[in-house]
Amino acid sequence: MQVILVKPVRKLGKVGETVTVANGYGRNYLVPQEFAIRATKENIAKFASLQKDLEAKNIENRKLAEKAAKAVAGKHLVFVTQSAADGRLFGSVSAKSLAVELSKLVETKLSYNNVLLESPIKFNGVYNVQIVLHPEVITSILVVVAKTETEAQDALKEYKEGGKKKEAAQKEEELAIIEAESAESESAAVDTDQKV
């Protein structure tokens, strides 16, 4: 089935693109949710007149999303919850609860669809969660889940220090690989000189 995208759809296309999708996906999701219209002669002609307005609206929405992404940059959310001794939560932190807290942070109403969380968070810890503010604007935020505010701050500090140590270890590993490759090429050059 061929459809014309009226709104941008992540991993599918931008506004105005004609794409081929499975019949069920187009008929049951894209068209009813007003993400796309069927690519018929009448709709193509109709869309041509509306395209500039839709693209302008998309650009405006993207700018708002970029502004929200800047508001989220470098920030974190803290959830203080009850948990067992092994760190297992009595309950969970869901995409819906994350969306509610994020809405307060970015001052825009977000839904659970904006939060890319495979399954609810069920253990204490620090999680890097991706947020889709617009199909073309994806950012991430740190979510800290702990028993107390103090434990949350300690976990966040440890997470950030661990990230710095990990980066330093990766740089050392890259330098070691480069040095090994240069030593290999030098020994190969010496071998070819000796053979000649």
N, C-alpha and C positions, 0 to 999 in steps of 0.2 A: 504494500500500500504506500502510495506517495502522499506526503503531507508537506505543507508549508509551515515553518515554525513562526509563530506569532510572538513567542517569548523564548529567550535562550534556554536551552536544556543542556545540562552538564553531560559531557561525553557524547552528545548528539549533534549539536550545532548552534548557530547564532540566529538572531532574528532575520527572517527573510529567506533563509536557506530552504531549498526543497530537498527532502531526504526520504529515503525508502526505509520503512519500518515494518515489523511484523503486523499483520492485520489486527490481531487482538490488542497489541500495544497501542496502536493508533486509535482504534475504535473504542477501546475500553478505558484508556488513560489519557493520551495526549489531547484528543478532541474534546471529551467531556470536561477536562480540567482547564480547557482553553489555552493549552500550550501550542496547539497547532490547528490548522484547518485542512480539509482534504484538498488535494491539488487538482481541482477540476478547472475547466476553462473559465467558468464564471468566477470562481474563487481567486484564480490567478489575476484576472482583470481587477477584481475588487481589492485584492491585496496590494496591487501596484499603486492604487490611490492612497491607501492607508500606510504604506511602508515607511514613509518619512516620519510620520507621527509616531509610529511604533518604535522606530530606531531612536528618535529623540527621547521618548519615554524610557527606553532601555538605557541610554547614556545617562540620563538623570538618576535612574535607580542604581546604576553602577557607581556613580559619584557618591551617592548616599552610603552605599555599601563600603566604598573605600574609606570614607570618613569614619564609619563604624569600625572598620578594621584597624584604623589608626588609634581609635579609642581603646581597643582591646590589646594592642601591641604592648608587650612587656608586663602585662597584668596577669593576675591569677585569681582563681576562685577558691575559697576555703569552705569546706563542708565539715562541721563538727558533728559527729554522730556517735551513737553508742556502738560498741563492738566487743567481741569476745577477746580473750587473751591472745589468740593466734592472729588477730587482725581482721577476722571475718565480721562484716557488718551485720547488725540486726536490722535487716531491710536492705536497701540499696540506693544508689544515686543514679537516677534515670536520666535519659535525654530530655525528658519533659522538665525535670527539676533544674537541669543545667540551663535549658532555654529560658526559664523564668528568671534565674539569676543573671544570665547574660543580657536579657531584655532590660534589666535595671542598669546594667553597666553601660550599654550602648544607647540607651534611651530610645530604643526602637523595639516594637513587638516582634519577637522571634518565636517560632514554633519548634517542636521537637524535630521536625524535618530539617532544620538548619544545623542540627548537631549530628556529626558523623560518629556515632558510638555503636559498635557492633553489639554489645550487650551491656546491661547495667553494671555499674561499678559495685563490686561486692566485698572489696578488701580495702583496708587503709593503705594509703600510699599517694604518690604523685603521678598523675596521668597527663599526657599531652593529647588534648582532644582537638580534632579539626572542626572548624565552624564554617559553613557555607553561607555567606551573607548575600551572595549573588552568584549565579552560575559561573561568572568570570572572576569572582573575588572569594578566595578561600584563605582562611587564616587559621591559626591555632592558639590555644590558651592552655595554661597549666591549671589543672584541677587538683587540689590537695584535699584528701579525705583523712581525717584523724579524730582521735578521741577528744582532744583538747586543743585550744588555740596554740598553746605552747608547743605541743607535739607537731602541730601543723607547720609552725614556723621552723622548727628543727628539721622536719622532713624536707621542706622547701630548700633550706640552706644546704642540706646534705645533697639533695638532687642537683642543685646548681654547681656545687663543688665537684661532684662526680662527673658532671658534664665537662667541666674545665679539665679535669684529669684525663678524661676520655679523649678530648681533643688533643691534648699534649701527647698522649700515647700514640694516637693516629699519626701525628706529625713526625714523631720519632720513627714509627714504622715506615712511613713514606720515605724518610731520609735514608733509612737502612736499605730499603729496596733500591733507591737511586744509586747509593754507594756500591751495592752489590752488582748492579747492572754495569756501572762504569768500570768496576774492577774486572768484570767478565769481558767487557769489550776491549780493555787494555791487554788482558791475557790473550785474547783471540788475536789481537794485532801483533803481539810479540810472537805467537805461534806462526803466523803467516810470514813474518819477517825471517824466522829461523828456517822455514821450509824453502824460502827463496834463496 
